[in-house]
């Protein structure tokens, strides 16, 4: 359970920080997608996502129907995005760009709410 709490805190802070950076500087997201056209940046981003996802999965591959499933899902999503960027860079970048354009507000809200929820689970701020 200690791994679950650590990863809930990690992903919670990560998602909240990412949410606030993108909210305060929305041009940053366009810059990220522009940088994905550079092969060096793309390979680095792919490796980072693969490593982050793989470590998350190796330490926390829990498929219980509770908050720990979110942590496992984030690891698998990270791994699949990293593999997609590495193996199919053009199509994955196009899909991520289209997804971001269509659902940018939904993605921001999900980042915020998931981050808050995971921080609550990690720190037990509000008991259910």
C-alpha positions as CSV (number, residue, x, y, z in Angstrom):
1,X,0.0,0.0,0.0
2,X,2.9,2.3,0.5
3,X,3.7,2.2,-3.2
4,X,0.1,3.2,-4.0
5,X,0.2,6.1,-1.6
6,X,3.6,7.3,-3.0
7,X,2.4,7.0,-6.6
8,X,-0.9,8.8,-5.7
9,X,1.1,11.7,-4.3
10,X,3.4,11.7,-7.3
11,X,0.7,11.6,-10.0
12,X,-1.5,14.0,-8.0
13,X,1.2,16.6,-7.9
14,X,2.3,15.9,-11.4
15,X,-1.2,16.4,-12.8
16,X,-1.9,19.5,-10.8
17,X,1.5,21.1,-11.7
18,X,0.8,20.3,-15.4
19,X,-2.7,21.7,-15.1
20,X,-1.5,25.0,-13.6
21,X,1.3,25.4,-16.1
22,X,-1.0,24.8,-19.0
23,X,-3.7,27.1,-17.5
24,X,-1.3,30.0,-16.8
25,X,0.5,29.6,-20.1
26,X,-1.8,28.0,-22.7
27,X,0.8,28.7,-25.5
28,X,3.0,26.0,-23.9
29,X,0.8,23.2,-25.1
30,X,1.1,24.4,-28.7
31,X,4.9,24.7,-28.2
32,X,5.0,21.0,-27.0
33,X,3.1,19.8,-30.1
34,X,5.3,22.0,-32.3
35,X,8.4,20.5,-30.6
36,X,7.1,16.9,-31.4
37,X,7.9,17.6,-35.0
38,X,11.6,17.7,-34.0
39,X,12.8,14.0,-34.0
40,X,15.3,14.5,-31.2
41,X,12.6,16.0,-28.9
42,X,10.1,13.3,-30.0
43,X,12.6,10.4,-29.2
44,X,13.4,12.0,-25.8
45,X,9.7,12.4,-25.0
46,X,9.0,8.9,-26.1
47,X,11.7,7.4,-23.9
48,X,10.6,9.5,-20.9
49,X,7.0,8.3,-21.3
50,X,8.1,4.7,-21.8
51,X,10.3,4.8,-18.7
52,X,7.7,6.5,-16.5
53,X,5.0,4.1,-17.6
54,X,7.1,1.0,-17.3
55,X,8.3,1.9,-13.8
56,X,4.8,2.7,-12.8
57,X,3.5,-0.6,-14.1
58,X,6.4,-2.7,-12.6
59,X,5.8,-1.2,-9.1
60,X,2.1,-0.8,-9.3
61,X,0.0,-3.0,-11.5
62,X,-3.1,-3.2,-9.4
63,X,-6.4,-3.8,-11.1
64,X,-8.7,-3.4,-8.2
65,X,-11.9,-1.4,-8.7
66,X,-10.8,1.5,-6.5
67,X,-8.5,4.6,-6.7
68,X,-5.5,2.4,-7.2
69,X,-6.8,1.5,-10.7
70,X,-6.3,5.2,-11.7
71,X,-2.6,4.9,-10.9
72,X,-2.3,1.7,-12.9
73,X,-4.2,3.3,-15.8
74,X,-1.9,6.3,-15.8
75,X,1.1,4.0,-16.1
76,X,-0.4,2.1,-19.0
77,X,-1.4,5.2,-20.8
78,X,2.1,6.7,-20.4
79,X,3.6,3.5,-21.7
80,X,1.3,3.3,-24.7
81,X,1.8,6.9,-25.6
82,X,5.6,6.5,-25.3
83,X,5.5,3.4,-27.5
84,X,3.2,5.1,-30.0
85,X,5.5,8.1,-30.2
86,X,8.5,5.8,-30.7
87,X,7.1,3.3,-33.1
88,X,4.5,5.4,-35.0
89,X,5.6,9.0,-34.5
90,X,3.6,10.7,-37.2
91,X,0.3,9.1,-36.6
92,X,0.6,9.2,-32.8
93,X,1.4,12.9,-33.0
94,X,-1.5,13.6,-35.3
95,X,-3.9,11.7,-33.0
96,X,-2.6,13.5,-29.9
97,X,-2.9,16.9,-31.6
98,X,-6.5,16.2,-32.8
99,X,-7.5,14.9,-29.4
100,X,-6.0,18.0,-27.7
101,X,-7.8,20.4,-30.1
102,X,-11.2,18.8,-29.7
103,X,-11.1,18.1,-26.0
104,X,-8.7,20.7,-24.5
105,X,-11.2,21.9,-21.8
106,X,-12.2,18.4,-20.9
107,X,-8.6,17.3,-20.6
108,X,-7.7,20.3,-18.4
109,X,-10.6,19.6,-16.1
110,X,-9.8,15.9,-15.9
111,X,-6.1,16.8,-15.1
112,X,-7.3,19.0,-12.2
113,X,-9.9,16.6,-10.8
114,X,-7.8,13.5,-11.1
115,X,-4.8,15.3,-9.5
116,X,-7.0,16.5,-6.6
117,X,-8.5,13.1,-6.1
118,X,-5.1,11.3,-6.1
119,X,-3.7,13.9,-3.7
120,X,-6.7,13.3,-1.4
121,X,-6.1,9.5,-1.5
122,X,-2.3,10.0,-0.9
123,X,-2.6,12.4,2.0
124,X,-6.1,11.3,3.3
125,X,-7.3,14.9,3.4
126,X,-11.0,14.2,3.3
127,X,-12.2,10.8,4.7
128,X,-14.9,9.0,2.8
